[in-house]
Amino acid sequence: MNKKRAFVWVMSAVLVMFLFSAPAQAQVLDDLFRYYDGSAIADFYIDYHLLFDLLIYILLFVGISQVAFKDRFQGRGGRAVIIAVGLSLSVGMMMFEYYYDWMIGDIAPLGLAVMLAVIAIFIYRLATDIAGMAKTGAGALAFVITYLFARASFPEMNDWIRDEIPLLNALLVIAFVIALVRVIWALWKVAFPGTEEPEAPESRQEQRAEREVRREAQQANRQARQVQRQASREMDLDQELDRLAHSLIEYLNNLPDGPVADEAELNRIDNAVDAISQKINQRQALQRHLERALERLRHWEQELRDQLQHMPEAAARADPVIQRINHELSNADQLINAQKSQVEQYLQALQRIDRFKQMIRTRDAHAVAQTIHDDFLPLIRHLMSLEHQIRLHITKIMEMTAPDRIIRSLQQQGE
């Protein structure tokens, strides 16, 4: 309760400051920058915008490339590819700016909108997480503070809207008045809960617990989707391995009987074997990612279970739902352990891959093709079957951890 009271007093002080001190705020900003002309920075950026924008593009595109390709391109060579892709896109955007006389600074209005949106989201999360305010009250508080901040910090923008778009200005003022009334009422309820009806505190406690359950369910659902994506990446990689193995087998079967002596043919076979070896190494990394993702999913399932215990008389009703989720998790865990064993066999087969390069020089190509067929294809097919089953179990978990479905099932079982 102390945190809530402190939150109410702080928010009230902020509202009073914005409501009665907008001109004073402008004066403070004038005093702060009186001895420094900030326009020099803008002029400096305009003169050298290609350099500044290039640095921004490098940070942006290298980061995006890392997120997009980190599982596909690994190791030192993979990082080099990721950086090269990011630099290529960055240079391309810089040349676009040069030829079309454009710069990032031209989207200044969008930057202002993003900043105001970030402020509103921050205030909203602060109100819901710390004070436990309802969504409508938190949304109204975020709108009021953001609106007052915009008026105090950007008076020219407010004057332009009032002169050029009077209808929008009128709608904003009306919305502000309505939101301010809602904020005052919401802050009063948080600061003085005893003024509500007798059953209101318990009802509000249940609503708060329900919001927490919904939040934990959302986290579990998001993590289940992450597990699903990892399983899909494994499926794609195993399909690629299957394709490479079949192509190599077909190529070897089309060669004449006996050992391969032609150097060009040997190089082509060596490259195909190296490609399979690289995919197997990637498959091992994806297996570790999948195991960690499932571990995080178990963590959020436990968080959801703990949060449900805080709901009055809901623990017993929640137990069947949690048991079903835990059952699907156990099935997925068993399949992933079986997968891990198969990947270890992959690695054992990987140790034999280099011998294929020697075998192809000393043994019949068709016999080598049969060895690859017997060693690899059953492993790949078994792994793909396991991945299909894992995806089915995770899909059920995704359905059961949907926040609305969990809350609805609890309410239905409670009726």
C-alpha positions as CSV (number, residue, x, y, z in Angstrom):
1,M,0.0,0.0,0.0
2,N,2.9,2.4,0.7
3,K,4.1,2.0,-2.9
4,K,0.6,2.8,-4.1
5,R,0.2,5.8,-2.0
6,A,3.6,7.1,-3.1
7,F,2.6,6.5,-6.7
8,V,-0.6,8.5,-6.2
9,W,1.2,11.4,-4.7
10,V,3.9,11.4,-7.4
11,M,1.3,11.3,-10.2
12,S,-0.7,14.0,-8.5
13,A,2.4,16.2,-8.2
14,V,3.2,15.7,-11.9
15,L,-0.4,16.6,-12.9
16,V,-0.3,19.8,-10.9
17,M,3.1,20.7,-12.3
18,F,1.9,20.3,-15.9
19,L,-1.5,21.9,-15.3
20,F,-0.2,25.1,-13.6
21,S,3.4,25.4,-14.8
22,A,3.5,25.1,-18.6
23,P,4.8,28.7,-19.1
24,A,7.3,28.2,-16.3
25,Q,8.5,25.0,-17.9
26,A,9.2,26.8,-21.1
27,Q,11.2,29.5,-19.1
28,V,13.2,26.7,-17.4
29,L,14.2,25.3,-20.8
30,D,15.1,28.8,-22.0
31,D,17.4,29.3,-18.9
32,L,18.9,25.8,-19.4
33,F,20.0,26.5,-23.1
34,R,20.5,30.2,-22.9
35,Y,24.2,29.9,-23.3
36,Y,24.2,27.3,-26.0
37,D,22.6,27.5,-29.4
38,G,21.2,24.1,-30.1
39,S,20.7,24.9,-33.7
40,A,24.4,24.4,-34.2
41,I,23.9,20.6,-33.8
42,A,21.1,20.6,-36.4
43,D,23.3,22.6,-38.8
44,F,26.2,20.2,-38.2
45,Y,23.9,17.2,-38.8
46,I,22.6,18.7,-42.1
47,D,26.1,19.3,-43.4
48,Y,27.3,15.8,-42.6
49,H,24.0,13.8,-42.5
50,L,25.4,11.1,-44.8
51,L,28.0,10.1,-42.2
52,F,25.6,10.2,-39.2
53,D,22.9,8.3,-41.1
54,L,25.4,5.7,-42.2
55,L,26.4,5.0,-38.6
56,I,22.7,4.7,-37.7
57,Y,22.1,2.4,-40.7
58,I,25.0,0.2,-39.7
59,L,23.7,-0.2,-36.1
60,L,20.2,-0.9,-37.4
61,F,20.9,-3.3,-40.3
62,V,23.7,-5.3,-38.6
63,G,21.4,-5.8,-35.6
64,I,18.6,-6.9,-37.9
65,S,20.9,-9.2,-39.8
66,Q,22.1,-10.8,-36.5
67,V,18.5,-11.5,-35.4
68,A,17.5,-12.9,-38.8
69,F,20.6,-15.0,-39.6
70,K,22.2,-15.9,-36.2
71,D,20.9,-19.5,-36.4
72,R,21.7,-20.0,-40.0
73,F,25.2,-18.4,-40.1
74,Q,27.3,-19.3,-37.0
75,G,30.9,-19.2,-36.0
76,R,33.5,-16.6,-37.1
77,G,32.5,-17.0,-40.8
78,G,28.8,-16.6,-40.0
79,R,29.5,-13.4,-38.1
80,A,31.4,-12.1,-41.0
81,V,28.5,-12.8,-43.3
82,I,26.0,-11.1,-41.0
83,I,28.2,-8.0,-40.8
84,A,28.7,-8.0,-44.5
85,V,24.9,-8.1,-45.1
86,G,24.4,-5.3,-42.6
87,L,27.1,-3.1,-44.2
88,S,25.8,-3.7,-47.7
89,L,22.3,-2.6,-46.7
90,S,23.7,0.4,-44.9
91,V,25.8,1.5,-47.9
92,G,22.7,1.0,-50.1
93,M,20.6,3.3,-48.0
94,M,23.4,5.9,-47.9
95,M,23.5,5.9,-51.7
96,F,19.7,6.2,-51.8
97,E,20.0,9.3,-49.6
98,Y,22.7,10.7,-51.9
99,Y,20.8,10.3,-55.1
100,Y,17.4,11.3,-53.9
101,D,18.5,14.1,-51.5
102,W,16.8,12.5,-48.5
103,M,18.0,12.1,-44.8
104,I,16.7,10.5,-41.6
105,G,16.1,14.0,-40.2
106,D,13.2,14.4,-42.7
107,I,11.1,12.1,-40.5
108,A,11.3,14.4,-37.5
109,P,7.5,14.4,-37.0
110,L,7.5,10.6,-36.8
111,G,10.2,10.8,-34.1
112,L,8.1,13.1,-32.1
113,A,5.1,10.7,-32.4
114,V,7.3,7.8,-31.3
115,M,8.6,9.7,-28.3
116,L,5.1,10.6,-27.1
117,A,4.0,7.0,-27.6
118,V,6.9,5.7,-25.5
119,I,6.0,8.2,-22.7
120,A,2.4,7.0,-22.8
121,I,3.4,3.3,-22.7
122,F,5.8,3.9,-19.8
123,I,3.1,5.7,-17.8
124,Y,0.6,3.0,-18.6
125,R,2.8,0.2,-17.5
126,L,3.9,2.1,-14.4
127,A,0.2,2.6,-13.4
128,T,-0.8,-1.0,-14.0
129,D,2.3,-2.7,-12.5
130,I,3.0,-0.6,-9.4
131,A,-0.4,0.9,-8.5
132,G,-2.6,-1.9,-9.9
133,M,-4.9,0.5,-11.7
134,A,-7.5,-0.7,-14.1
135,K,-6.7,-0.5,-17.8
136,T,-9.1,2.4,-18.4
137,G,-7.7,4.5,-15.5
138,A,-4.1,3.7,-16.5
139,G,-4.9,4.6,-20.1
140,A,-6.5,7.9,-19.1
141,L,-3.5,8.8,-16.9
142,A,-1.1,8.0,-19.8
143,F,-3.1,10.2,-22.1
144,V,-3.4,13.1,-19.7
145,I,0.3,13.2,-18.9
146,T,1.4,12.8,-22.5
147,Y,-1.0,15.5,-23.7
148,L,0.2,18.0,-21.0
149,F,3.8,17.1,-21.8
150,A,3.3,17.8,-25.5
151,R,1.5,21.1,-24.8
152,A,4.3,22.2,-22.4
153,S,7.2,21.1,-24.5
154,F,5.9,21.9,-28.0
155,P,3.7,25.0,-27.8
156,E,4.3,25.7,-31.5
157,M,2.8,22.4,-32.4
158,N,-0.2,23.0,-30.2
159,D,-0.7,26.5,-31.8
160,W,-0.5,25.0,-35.3
161,I,-3.1,22.3,-34.5
162,R,-5.4,24.9,-32.9
163,D,-5.1,27.3,-36.0
164,E,-5.0,24.7,-38.8
165,I,-7.0,21.8,-37.5
166,P,-9.5,23.3,-35.0
167,L,-11.7,20.2,-35.0
168,L,-8.8,17.9,-33.9
169,N,-7.9,20.5,-31.2
170,A,-11.5,20.5,-29.9
171,L,-11.6,16.6,-29.8
172,L,-8.3,16.5,-27.9
173,V,-9.5,19.0,-25.3
174,I,-12.8,17.1,-24.8
175,A,-10.8,13.8,-24.5
176,F,-8.5,15.5,-22.0
177,V,-11.3,16.7,-19.8
178,I,-13.0,13.2,-19.8
179,A,-9.7,11.5,-19.2
180,L,-8.8,13.9,-16.3
181,V,-12.0,13.1,-14.5
182,R,-11.3,9.4,-15.0
183,V,-7.8,9.8,-13.7
184,I,-8.9,11.7,-10.5
185,W,-11.4,8.9,-9.8
186,A,-8.9,6.1,-10.5
187,L,-6.2,7.8,-8.2
188,W,-8.8,8.2,-5.5
189,K,-9.8,4.6,-5.6
190,V,-6.1,3.5,-5.4
191,A,-5.3,5.9,-2.6
192,F,-8.5,5.3,-0.5
193,P,-9.8,1.8,-1.2
194,G,-11.9,1.9,1.9
195,T,-14.3,4.3,0.3
196,E,-15.6,1.6,-2.1
197,E,-18.4,-0.8,-1.5
198,P,-17.7,-3.6,1.1
199,E,-17.1,-6.2,-1.6
200,A,-15.0,-4.0,-3.8
201,P,-11.6,-4.7,-2.2
202,E,-12.0,-8.4,-2.7
203,S,-13.3,-7.9,-6.2
204,R,-10.4,-5.7,-7.0
205,Q,-8.0,-8.2,-5.6
206,E,-9.5,-10.9,-7.7
207,Q,-9.2,-8.6,-10.8
208,R,-5.6,-7.8,-10.0
209,A,-4.8,-11.5,-9.6
210,E,-6.7,-12.2,-12.8
211,R,-4.5,-9.6,-14.6
212,E,-1.4,-11.3,-13.2
213,V,-2.6,-14.7,-14.4
214,R,-3.3,-13.3,-17.8
215,R,0.2,-11.7,-17.9
216,E,1.9,-15.0,-16.9
217,A,-0.2,-16.9,-19.4
218,Q,0.8,-14.5,-22.1
219,Q,4.5,-15.0,-21.3
220,A,4.0,-18.8,-21.3
221,N,2.1,-18.6,-24.6
222,R,4.9,-16.4,-26.1
223,Q,7.5,-18.9,-25.0
224,A,5.6,-21.8,-26.4
225,R,5.6,-20.0,-29.7
226,Q,9.3,-19.6,-29.4
227,V,9.7,-23.4,-28.9
228,Q,7.4,-23.9,-31.9
229,R,9.7,-21.7,-34.0
230,Q,12.8,-23.6,-32.9
231,A,11.2,-26.9,-33.8
232,S,10.2,-25.5,-37.2
233,R,13.8,-24.4,-37.8
234,E,15.0,-27.9,-36.9
235,M,12.4,-29.4,-39.3
236,D,13.6,-27.1,-42.1
237,L,17.2,-28.0,-41.4
238,D,16.5,-31.7,-41.4
239,Q,14.6,-31.4,-44.6
240,E,17.7,-29.7,-46.1
241,L,19.9,-32.5,-44.8
242,D,17.5,-35.0,-46.3
243,R,17.7,-33.2,-49.7
244,L,21.5,-33.0,-49.6
245,A,21.9,-36.7,-48.6
246,H,19.5,-37.8,-51.4
247,S,21.4,-35.6,-53.9
248,L,24.7,-37.1,-52.9
249,I,23.4,-40.7,-53.0
250,E,21.9,-40.1,-56.5
251,Y,25.1,-38.5,-57.7
252,L,27.2,-41.4,-56.5
253,N,24.9,-44.0,-58.0
254,N,25.2,-42.3,-61.4
255,L,29.0,-42.7,-61.3
256,P,30.7,-45.6,-63.0
257,D,31.5,-48.7,-60.9
258,G,34.7,-48.6,-58.9
259,P,36.6,-45.9,-57.0
260,V,36.5,-42.3,-58.2
261,A,39.7,-41.1,-59.7
262,D,38.7,-37.9,-61.5
263,E,39.9,-34.9,-59.4
264,A,36.9,-32.7,-60.4
265,E,34.5,-35.4,-59.4
266,L,36.3,-35.9,-56.1
267,N,36.2,-32.2,-55.3
268,R,32.5,-32.1,-56.0
269,I,31.9,-35.0,-53.7
270,D,34.1,-33.5,-51.0
271,N,32.1,-30.2,-51.2
272,A,28.8,-32.2,-50.9
273,V,30.1,-34.1,-47.8
274,D,31.3,-30.8,-46.3
275,A,27.9,-29.3,-46.8
276,I,26.3,-32.2,-44.9
277,S,28.8,-31.8,-42.2
278,Q,28.1,-28.1,-41.8
279,K,24.4,-28.7,-41.6
280,I,24.9,-31.4,-38.9
281,N,26.9,-28.8,-36.8
282,Q,24.1,-26.3,-37.2
283,R,21.6,-29.0,-36.2
284,Q,23.5,-29.5,-32.9
285,A,23.3,-25.8,-32.2
286,L,19.6,-25.7,-32.9
287,Q,19.1,-28.7,-30.5
288,R,20.6,-26.7,-27.7
289,H,18.4,-23.7,-28.5
290,L,15.3,-25.9,-28.4
291,E,16.3,-27.4,-25.1
292,R,16.8,-23.9,-23.6
293,A,13.5,-22.7,-25.0
294,L,11.6,-25.6,-23.5
295,E,13.4,-24.9,-20.1
296,R,12.1,-21.3,-20.3
297,L,8.6,-22.6,-21.1
298,R,8.7,-24.8,-18.0
299,H,9.7,-21.7,-16.0
300,W,6.8,-19.7,-17.2
301,E,4.5,-22.7,-16.6
302,Q,5.6,-22.7,-13.0
303,E,5.2,-18.9,-12.8
304,L,1.6,-19.3,-14.1
305,R,1.0,-22.1,-11.5
306,D,2.3,-19.9,-8.7
307,Q,0.2,-17.0,-9.8
308,L,-3.0,-19.0,-10.0
309,Q,-2.5,-20.0,-6.3
310,H,-3.0,-16.3,-5.4
311,M,-6.5,-16.3,-6.8
312,P,-9.1,-17.0,-4.1
313,E,-10.7,-20.4,-4.5
314,A,-9.1,-20.7,-8.0
315,A,-6.3,-23.2,-7.2
316,A,-8.5,-26.3,-7.4
317,R,-10.3,-25.0,-10.5
318,A,-6.9,-24.2,-12.1
319,D,-5.4,-27.6,-11.4
320,P,-6.9,-29.5,-14.3
321,V,-5.8,-26.8,-16.8
322,I,-2.2,-26.8,-15.4
323,Q,-2.1,-30.6,-15.3
324,R,-3.0,-30.8,-19.0
325,I,-0.3,-28.2,-19.8
326,N,2.2,-30.1,-17.7
327,H,1.3,-33.4,-19.4
328,E,1.9,-31.9,-22.9
329,L,5.2,-30.4,-21.6
330,S,6.3,-33.8,-20.3
331,N,5.5,-35.4,-23.6
332,A,7.5,-32.7,-25.5
333,D,10.4,-33.1,-23.0
334,Q,10.5,-36.8,-23.6
335,L,10.5,-36.3,-27.4
336,I,13.3,-33.7,-27.1
337,N,15.4,-36.1,-25.0
338,A,14.9,-38.7,-27.7
339,Q,15.9,-36.1,-30.2
340,K,19.0,-35.4,-28.3
341,S,20.0,-39.0,-28.5
342,Q,19.4,-39.0,-32.2
343,V,21.6,-35.9,-32.6
344,E,24.4,-37.7,-30.7
345,Q,24.1,-40.4,-33.3
346,Y,24.3,-37.6,-35.9
347,L,27.6,-36.5,-34.4
348,Q,28.9,-40.1,-34.4
349,A,28.0,-40.2,-38.0
350,L,29.7,-36.9,-38.5
351,Q,32.9,-38.5,-37.3
352,R,32.6,-41.0,-40.1
353,I,32.0,-38.4,-42.7
354,D,35.6,-37.7,-43.3
355,R,36.1,-41.4,-44.0
356,F,33.7,-41.1,-46.9
357,K,36.2,-38.9,-48.6
358,Q,38.8,-41.7,-48.3
359,M,36.3,-44.4,-49.1
360,I,35.3,-42.8,-52.4
361,R,38.9,-43.0,-53.5
362,T,39.4,-46.6,-52.6
363,R,35.9,-48.3,-52.8
364,D,33.1,-48.5,-55.2
365,A,31.0,-45.3,-55.4
366,H,27.8,-47.3,-55.2
367,A,28.9,-49.0,-52.0
368,V,29.6,-45.6,-50.5
369,A,26.2,-44.4,-51.5
370,Q,24.6,-47.4,-49.8
371,T,26.6,-46.6,-46.6
372,I,25.3,-43.0,-46.6
373,H,21.8,-44.3,-47.2
374,D,22.0,-46.7,-44.3
375,D,23.7,-44.3,-41.9
376,F,21.9,-41.0,-42.4
377,L,18.5,-41.4,-44.0
378,P,17.0,-43.3,-41.1
379,L,18.3,-40.8,-38.6
380,I,16.9,-37.9,-40.6
381,R,13.5,-39.5,-41.0
382,H,13.3,-40.4,-37.3
383,L,14.2,-36.8,-36.3
384,M,11.6,-35.3,-38.6
385,S,9.0,-37.6,-37.1
386,L,10.0,-36.5,-33.6
387,E,9.9,-32.9,-34.6
388,H,6.4,-33.3,-36.0
389,Q,5.2,-34.8,-32.7
390,I,6.9,-32.0,-30.7
391,R,5.1,-29.4,-32.8
392,L,1.8,-31.1,-32.1
393,H,2.3,-31.0,-28.3
394,I,3.5,-27.4,-28.4
395,T,0.5,-26.4,-30.5
396,K,-1.8,-27.8,-27.8
397,I,0.2,-25.9,-25.1
398,M,-0.2,-22.7,-27.2
399,E,-3.9,-23.2,-27.3
400,M,-4.2,-24.0,-23.6
401,T,-2.0,-21.0,-22.5
402,A,-4.0,-18.5,-24.5
403,P,-4.8,-15.9,-21.8
404,D,-8.5,-15.6,-22.7
405,R,-8.9,-19.3,-22.8
406,I,-7.4,-19.8,-19.4
407,I,-9.5,-17.1,-17.7
408,R,-12.6,-18.5,-19.5
409,S,-11.9,-22.0,-18.4
410,L,-11.5,-21.0,-14.8
411,Q,-14.7,-19.0,-14.9
412,Q,-16.6,-21.9,-16.5
413,Q,-15.3,-24.4,-14.0
414,G,-16.1,-22.0,-11.2
415,E,-19.8,-21.7,-12.2
